[in-house]
Amino acid sequence: MTPAIGVSPHYKVAGHVAANPADTTFSCQLTTPAQCYGPNQVRAAYGVDKLAKAGLNGAGRTIVIVDAFSSPTITQDLATFDTVFGLPAPKLNIIAPDGMTPFDQSDPVQTSWAGEISLDVEYSHAIAPAATIDLVLAKTSNDADIFSAQKFVIDHNLGDTLSQSFGEAEQCMDPTIQAETHVLYQKAVERHITVFASSADQGAALPTCDGTSFFKAVSTPASDPLVTGVGGTILDANGTTGAYNSEVVWNEPDFAAAGGGGFSTLYQTPRFQRSANHSAMRGVPDVAYNAAIIGGVLTVWSTSGQGANLIFQFGGTSAGSPQWAGLTALADQAGHHRIGDINPSIYRLARTPLYGALFHDITMGDNTFHGPITIDGFSASKGWDAASGLGSPQANHLVPVLAFSSFEDDQG
């Protein structure tokens, strides 16, 4: 597997860590519309700041992140991120159940995963700053090694919510491992672990299994019905206050990048999705979050090879999965219990008059892939669609409702 942001992550240098850490405004935040956002702006745009004022910060909850390889600077990068953006220090556990692969700066695959680690850890922490973060590292990004790390997490009931910012086309995954992973997610549901995965970054396309071209496909594990697939938007918010303006489907043809979405070839439409998705097959994504490159999130990353303590702006659906995991940690805290698989709940809520207050329904844009070849995608529309799912969260309303919603009878 590769990170959902690909082996060449969508990023650009935004600046150096300021001499005065209190100076957290970057030039890319001051354009109209803003070209980047820090954690405070993202929190404000999606209503997380209002939850914090109500005392929700993830305390007592654990977010698990599965990534591959390693980043030798992640502890220091997270500390720098916290200093620059005024966040409290979390408890970060780094776990390598099968042994840690020594970091090789000259390997672009490992460098890409190191960037992924920075993004995942820093932005799950940005949403739930008091939650414990367990970073579980697979030895490599091969299917078998990723599965081993996932199995460790779920067999050991390691945390409340699991974020996975990686994937590959369903057709490319080893069928035996695919089946074993689905069984593993069934165990996660039984243990009330909420599982997220990014929906990928090539719109309705994904790389072919030999990596030579692209074809229409959806990404696994996001396509598993026991996983909440996270798609992408372009967020338009104020770069300093974070005040929300609007969102459209993430599609940036200049980067051949768009929010992953479409229909599974493996899984039939699950019961919880039937009222929204009239296809015979499972639709992806379920929800969305800002994934723009021009409009990305500011991230400290010292293992890029370009120097230490640089702040990059990252894009990709990789940013959304850990932040949704953070939101779930807040809901777990509010409800004093694990809310578990949220798919039945969110689709049930989408059928009620509450929908417009719980989600930003994305109704503009599409996820057509504009790369070496063009692959037609899907358009946004009212309600669920295969470009933006049910939409992005209005967290100050959604999180409290999720905390006390349980619709397990709608599972399937």
N, C-alpha and C positions, 0 to 999 in steps of 0.2 A: 504494500500500500504506500501511497504518497500522501503528504499533507494535503488537505483540501485546497490550500493555497498554491499547491504545485511545488516542484523542485526549484523553481525560481520564484520566491515569494513576491507578492505584490507589495512593494515597499519603496520608499524614497527617504533620504535623510531629511529630517525636519530641523535639526540643529543640535548643538552641544548642550549638555547640562549647564544651566545658567550659574554664573558665579554666585548669584544670590538665589538660593532655592525658592524663595518666595515669589520670584519673577517667573511665573508659569505661563505667560502668554507668548505664543509663537506667531510669527508673521503669517503662517498659513491659517491661523484662526481669525485673522482680521479682514479677510476678503469677504466679498458678498457675491454668492453665498460662501460660507466658510469652506476651506479646503482641508481642514483637519479638526479634530476634536480631542480634548483631553478628557480624563475620567469625569471631572466635574460637569462638563458640558453634556456628556452622554447620560450621566445620571439625571441631570435636569430635563433633558429632552424626553426621556422615557418615564419620568416620574419617580425614579428611585430616591431622589433627594427627599421627597415627601415621606417616603417610607422610613428613611433614616430619622426624620424628625419625630416619627412615631415610635422610635426605639428599635427598629428592625435593622440589624447589621450582620446577621448570620451567626451570631454567637451561639455556641453549642452545637454547630452543624459542621459537617465535613464535605467538601467538594473534592471529588477525585478527578484527576486529569490523566488520561493515557496518551503518551507520546512515545516517540522512538529515539534511539541513540541518547544524546545527552547535551547539556549546556553547562560547561564548567563555571560560568559566571552568573547563573540564574539567581542564586541567593543574593549576591551583591547587586545585580540588576534590579531585583525586586526592592531591595532596600533603597536604592537610588530613586526608583520610581515613586516610592512612598514619600521620600524626602521632597522631591520636586513637586509632587502633586498634593502634598498634605494629607496623606493617608496613614493610618496606624500600621505598625508592623504586625504581620500575621504569623501564625505558626505554619511553617512550610516543612513538610516531610518529603524527602526524596527517596523513593523506593525503587530498587532494580531487582525484581524477584529472580531473574535469571542471570544476574550479573550485568554490570554496566560496561558498554562499549567505550573505550577511551576515545575522547573527542579528537577528531582529525580536521583541523582547520582547512586543509587543502581539498577536502571531500565536499563538493557542492551539495550532495544529498544531506550530509550531516549538518552542514551550515544552514540549510533550509529548515531542517527540523529544530535546530537551535533557535532560529527565529520564531518558529511555531511555539516552542516552549515559552519564550518570553511573552508572546502575545497571550497565550492561554492562561498562564499563571497570573500575569499582571491584570488582565481584565476580568477574570473571575473574582480576583481580590477587589477590584474597583467596585464591583456590584455588591459584594458581601464581605466587607473589609474585616469583620471579626471572625469569619469562618476559618476553620483549619483547611489547609490545602494539602492533599496528598498527591504528589506528582509521581506517577508510576511509569517507569521507563522500560519499554521493550528493547531487547538487544539490537534489533534491526527493524526495518519497516516491512519485512516479509510477512505474509499472511500468518504463518505459523507462529512467529514471534509476537506479533500483535495479539493474536488469539491467546497466547500464553499469559500475556500481561492482563488482558481483559478477564481471563479465567481467575487469575489471582485476586483481582479486585472483587469479583462477585462471589467467589468461593469463600473469601475471608470477610465478606460483608463490610468492606473497608469504609464506605462512606454513604452519605444520604443521596448524592446525585453524582452522575458520571458524565463528563464531557469528552467527546471524541472528535477532534478537528482533522479528520482524515477520511479517505475513502477511495474507492475505485469502482469502475463499472461493474454492475452485477455479473455480467457475462465473463468477467476476467478473474473473479475470485474462485479459488479452488472449491468445488461443490461440497466436498466433505467438510471443509472448515466452515463454509457458509451454513450448512445444516447444524454443525456443532455450535456455532455462534448464536443461532436462533434459539437453540435449547438453553444456552447460557442466559440469553435475555429473558427467557421464561422464568429462570431462577431469580433474575433481578426483579421481575414483577412480583414474584412471591415474597421477596424480601423488601418490597416497597422502595426499591432504588429507582430514582428517576434517571432515564438514560437519554442523552442528546447526541446528535451527530450533525456535522455540517453537510450541506447538500451539494457541495463542490462549486467550482468557479468557472465553468465553461458553458453556462446556460443549459440548454437542452442537450448538450453534447458532453462527451467524455473521451479521453484518449483511447484509442483501440488497444487491444491487449498486447500488441507488439510495439506500441508506442510510436508508430509511424504516421498515424493520421487520427481522425476523430470520427465518432459515430453517435447516433442518437441513443442515449442511455441515461439511466439514473444511477446514483452512487449508493453503494452499500458501505457502511451500515445504516445510512440515513433512511433507506427504503424499507428496512425491517419495520413492520407495524408495531413492534414493541419498543421502538425508538422514536423519539420526537425529532424529525428532520428540520433543520434550521436553514432557511433560505436567506436571500440577500436583498437589501434595499439601498437606495441612495437617500441618505438623511439630509434634509435641509433644515438646519437649526442655527441659532445665533452662536457664533464661534466663541463668544466670551460668556454670555449668560446661559447658553444652552436652550433658550426658548425655542420650542418646537414650531416649525412652519408646515412642513409637508414631507412626504416620501413618495418615491416611485420605485418600480422594480430596478434592481441593480443591473445595469448594462452599460459598460464602457468599451465600445468597439475599438478604441485606440489601443487598449490593452488586451483585446480578444478575451474579455472577461465579463461574466454575467452570472447571476444567481442560478445555481443548479435547480432543476425541476423537471418533472415529467411523470411517466407512469412505469411501474415496475413490470418486469417480465417474469418475476418469481412469485409475487404475492398478489392474491386476489384482493379486491377492495374489502378492507376490514369493516366489521359491522359499525364501528363508531364513525366511519367516514362516508357511509352510504348516502346519507342525506345531502352531503356536500359534493361528493365526487360520483358522477353518474357513469364513469368508466367501469369496466369489469375488473380493472387492476388498481392496486394501491397507488395513490397519488402522493407525490413529494413536491415541495416540502409541506410541513404542517404549520410552521410559523416562520417569521422572518425577523431580521435585525439589520442595522446598518452594516454594509459590507463594502462601501465605496472605497476606491483607491484615492481619487481626488475627493477627499472627504473622509479619509481614514482616521484611525485612532493613533494617538501618540504613545510610543512604546520604547522603553529603554532596552537596548540590545547591544551587548559588547562583544559578541562572538560572530559578528558579520564579516570580520576580516578588514573592516575599514577603520577600526579604532574603538577604544573603550569609551563608555559613557556617552555614546551617541544616542540621540532620540530620533526614531524613525516614525513615519506614518505608515501604518499597515492597512491594507484592505483585504477583503476576502470573507467568505462565509465562515472561515475559521474564527473570526472575531465574535460571531454570534453564539456559537455553541457554548463557550465558557461563560458568556454573560447570561444566557438563559439558565445555565446551571447555577449561577449566582442568584438569580431571581427565585429559583426553586428552593435554595437554601433559606432565603428570606421567608418563603411561604411555610417551610418546615418549622422555622423558628416561631412564626406567628401562630401556627396551629398546634405547636408542641408535639408534633409527630411527623413522620415521613408521609408525604402525600403520594409518593410512588409514581406510577405511570400516569402522565397527565393527558394522554391522547383522548381517552373517553371523556374526560372532564371538559377539555377545551372545545371539542366538537359539540358536546351537549350544550355548553354555554353559548356557542355561536348560533344555536337555534333559538335563543331567547332574546327578549328585548334588551338584555344587558350587553349584547355583542358590541354595539357601537361605543360603549363606555369602557370596554375591557381591551379592545384592540384598535389600532389604527388600520382600517381596512385599506389595503393598497389597490387602487383601481386604475392606475396608469402605468404603461410600460410593458415590456415583454422580455423574455430571456432567449431570444434568437442568438445563436453563436456566430460571431463575425471573426473568424480566424482564417487559417489557410484555406478552409472551405467554409461555406455558409450552411448552417443547419437550423432550419426553422424551429422556433420555440413556441412558447405559449404566452398568451396575453393576460394581463391582470384584468380582473372583473370584480363586481361586487361579491362579497363573501369569499369562500375558498377558491383558489385557483392554483394551477401548477407552475406559477411563476413566483408567487409570494405567500402561498399557504393562506392561513387565516389572517395574516398581517403581523405587525409588530406590536409589542406590549404597551398598554397604558398601565404601567406597573403599579402605580399607586391605587388603582382600582382592581387590577387583575390578581395581584398577589394575595390580598386579603380574601378574595373570593375563592381562589384555589386552595387556600389554607383550610377552608372548611367545606370543600366540595369533595365528594367521593361518589364516583359513578362506576364502580368496578363491574356492576352488572352489565355495562355496555361494552365490556372488553370483547375483543374478537377480531 
